[in-house]
Amino acid sequence: MRTSVIEVVRTLWRVDRKLRREGFDATRQAFARDASTRLWDTRGIDALAREVHRFGRFWPGSACLHQALALASLIRRNGIDCELVLGAERNHGVVMAHAWIECDGRALDESGERLAKLAILARFPFEGVQ
């Protein structure tokens, strides 16, 4: 099953709106439940991650957290479990944070070199049987 561009953009908009209105915890919980019984070929997940990141770069105010939550929501809607991961590193006294999605322990559309520098702060599962 292919996720449409409209669905990617719509999900980015929903995540952005909910983050602004209700904050991280409420947004994470709402989108973690966002699943259906549709099954999806996992080979398409990498392409979906690239699409979300591609559109997310042009979304006003979009950061890695917005994109990760949108991607997790789209993956869950297709019946696949994933994890939102938050990490950080200190570079010359400045703390830099990053959010990304992992499926089966594999980071989606992320550089392993970049992630290796980050200390993992938290993992939030997006899973469940519908």
Buried (B, 14 or more C-beta within 10 A) or exposed (E): EEBEEEBBBEBBBBBBEBBEEEEBEEBBEBBBEBBEEEEBEEEBBEEBBEBBBEBBEEBEEBBBBBBBBBBBBBBBBBBBBBBBBBBBBEEEEEEEEBBBBBBEEEBBBBEEEEBEBBEEEEEBEBEEEE
